[in-house]
Amino acid sequence: MSAVSESARTVAPANPFSRAVRDSLIVAQRNLIRMVRIPEVVIFGLIQPIMFVVLFTYVFGGSMKIGGSTSATAYTNFLMAGIFAQTVTFATAGAGAGIADDMHKGLVDRFRSLPMARGAVLTGRTLADLVQTALTLLVLAAVALLVGWRVGSNGDTNAPKVLAAFGLLLLLGYAFTWIGALIGLSVRTPEAATSGGLVWLFPVTFLSNAFVDTGNMTPWLRHIADWNPFSATVEAARVLFANPGASTSTAWPMQHPVWASLIYSILIVVVFRTLAVRKYRSATA
């Protein structure tokens, strides 16, 4: 009896934080194993961003004026930060659909019956999605290099700055995944979660500086785009990559994009993680 009790104390951390971390990693591992066993999910997740890179590069390249130049190469270097940001945020729809599917099948109810940290199911799921997004971003960066994207095309940069840019992009993607988690817990079917995850992403990503210079927008629209959290991360990535397209806006997020990106992403995580965990506790399949 004492041996069993001693074993239980060894396996289960007494510290609530350690227990939450352990439970979250276990759930993340479960979701990563599931992704490996269903590789088509990852493959189809790669197709869309690659199509965006190729289509925007060869369809709009040479037609868009960036920094006074209509060079296709200049537009490619301007574009890629926006494509990277769009890719990490579109993972939100998949996260919401996955959680809604678990809810629909009753899996979340089974998790809730286990002696585990309440937020571990959602945290584990979002961490697994973050790993998938990082792999997608890695492949997308390789494709971008093939079509002509280069860091340092508009100034000097270095490896730490490039890694910091990708870090900010992944942080934004992780933050938006919590919005997807809340949507997935609030709807009844995975299809509704997918639709609900995309319906707000399109205006957020296109009403920004991702694909065009906001200086050409009407003043009221430019003001919205400049204060868009998505725009802040895109601008921060361009600055750190030393790519063309630095904003001339006097809006604070455009003048301090790295800090703005960090603040926006952390606030989104704090707010939507709190709401999602609260919803998880009261949700029923």
N, C-alpha and C positions, 0 to 999 in steps of 0.2 A: 504494500500500500504506500509506504513511504517512498519507494523507488518510483512508482507512478507519479506521485505528487511532485517529486524532484524533477522528473522528466518534463512534466507540464510546465513547471516554473522555468525550465531551461528553454523550452520551445516558444512559449508565449511571453513576449516582453511585458514587463510590469508597467513601463512608461507608456502612457496613452499615445504620445507622439510616435514612439518607436513602433507601437502596434499598428497605428494608422499607416505608417510608411511601409511596414511589412505587408499589410493587407493590400495596399494599393499596388505594390510591386507584383504580388501574386496575381491580382486581377489583370494587371498589364501583361504579365507573362501569358495568361490564358488567352487574351485577345491577340497577342502576337503569334501564338501557335495557331490560332484560328486563321489569321491572315496567311500564314505559310501554307496551310492546308487548302486554302481557297485562293490560289495565286491570281486568278482572273480579276479579283477585286483590285489588286495592286496594278495589274497590267492595264486595265481600263482606266484606272486613276491616272496613269501616265499619258494615255493617248490624248486626252483633252488639252493639257498644257502644252504638249509638243505641237499639236495642231495650231494652237494660238501663236506659238513662237514662229512657226513656218508661215502661216497665213499673214500675220501682222507684218512680218519682216519683208515678205516679197510682194504683198498687195499694197501696203501703205508706204513701204520704204521708197524714198525718192519723191513722194508726194507731200510729205510733211516737212515743214520748215522748223528746224531745231537750231537755236543759236544763230539764226541768219543763214543756215545752210540747209539745202534740200537733199544732201547726200544720204543715200540709203544706209551707209555705215553709221552716220551720226544718229539716224533714227533708231537703228538697231541698238546702239549703246544707250540711247535714251530710254528705249522701250523695255529693256530686260528687267530693270528694277520693278516696273509695274507688273510684268508677267510673273515674276517671282512672288510678289505680294499677292497677286490674284490667285495664284496656285495654292499658297498656304491658307488663304481664307476660304477658298472653295471646298477645302477639306471639312469645313463646318457641316455641310449638307450630309456627308457620309457619316460623321460622328452622330448627328441627330438621328439619322435613319437606323444606325446600328443600335442605339439605345432604345429607340422606339420598337425595334424588332425584338430586343431582349424583353421589353415590357410586354409586348404582344404574346410572346411565347411563355410568359410566366417565369422566366429566368431571374428577373430582378426580385420577384417575390421570394424565390428560393434563397437568393443572396441575403435578403432582408431577414430571413429566419435564422441565419447563421450568426454566431457571436463574433462579429467583425465590425470595424469602424464604419460608421454610417456613410462617410464620404468616400470610402475606399473604392466602391464600385465605379463611381463616376471619375474619380481621380485616375484609377487604373486604366479606364477606357480612354480618357483624354491623353494619358501618357503614351499608350499604344498608338493612338492616332498621330501623336507627335513624331514617333519613330518612323511611321509610314510616310509622313509629310517630309521628314528629313531625307529619306531615301529618294522620294520623288524630286525634291529640290536638287539633290546631287545629280540625278540623271538629267534634269532640265538644264542645269548649269553646263553639263557636257554638250548637250544639243545647242545651247546658246553659243558656246565657243565654236562649234562647227559652222554656224551661220554668220559668224563674224564679230560676236560680242567680245570686248576686251576691257578688263579693268585698267584704270589709269589712262583712259583715252582722252581725258580732259584735265590732266594734272597728275600729281604724284600720289601714290597710295602704297600700302604695304600689306603683308599677310595678316597682321593683327586687325587692321581696319576692315579687310575683306571678310575675315571671320566674324568680326563684330556686326557687319552688315547682315550676314546670314543669321547670326544670333537674334538680331532684332526682327528679322522676317519670321523666324520660327516662334519667337515670343508672341508676335501678333497672331500667327496661326493658332497657337495654343490658347490665346485669349479668346479668339473667335470660336474655338471649339467648345468653350463653356457656354456660349450663346446657343450653339447647336445642341448641346446637352439639355439645356432648358427647354428648347423647342421639342426635342425628342421625348421629354417627360410630359409635355403638355398636350400631345396629340395622341390619336388612337392607333395609327398605322404607320409603318415605315414610309409608305408612299406620301402620306401627308407631311411627314417629317422632312422628306427630300424636297417637296414643293415649298414648304414653309422655310426651309433653309436657304433656298435659292432666291425666293421672291424679294428678299431685302438685300441680298448680296449684290445683285446686279446694279441697283442704283448707288450702293456704297462704293463699288469698285469703278464704275464708269463715271460717276460724278466726282472725279478726282483728277490728280495730275498724272495718273498711270500711263495714259495713252496719248494725251495732248497737253500742250502748254496752257495752263489755266489763264495766262495773260490774255488769251484770245476769247475768253468767256465774257459774258455780260457781268457787270460789277457784282450784282447780288448773287449770281451763280458762282462766281469766282470766290466770293467770301465763304460760301458753304464748302466749296472744294478745298480751300486753304485750311479750314478748321476740321476737315474730315480726318479722323484718326488714321485711316488707310493712307491718305496723302502724306501724313507725317512720316510714316514708315517708308513709303516710296522715296520721299525726298532724302531721308536719312541714308537709305541704301545708295542712292545716287552720289551723295556727298562722300560716303565711305568708299564706294567703288571708284570715285573720281571719274564719273561718267557725265556727259553733258546734260543740261536741262535744269541747272540750279535756278530756283525760283527767285524772282525779283519782288515778290510780295512782301509787304511789311507786317503781315500777320505773324504773331509770335511762333506758332508751330513751324512756319516756313523759315523763320530766322534761326530757330533752335530745334531743328528736326530730330536730332538724336535724343535730346532730353524729352521732347514732346512725344516721340514714339515710345520711350520707356514709360513715361507717366500714363499715357493713354492705355497701353497694354496692361500695366499693373492694375489700373483702376477697373478695367473690364474684367480681369480675372477675379479681383476681390468681389465686385458687385455680382457678377453672374455665377460665380462659384457658390456664393452665399445663397442666391435665389434657387440655383439648381439643387443644392443639397437639401434645402428646405422643401422644395417640391418633391424630391425623392422620398423624403420621410413620410409624406402624406399621400403619395401616388399609389394607385392600385392598378393592377394589370387589367 
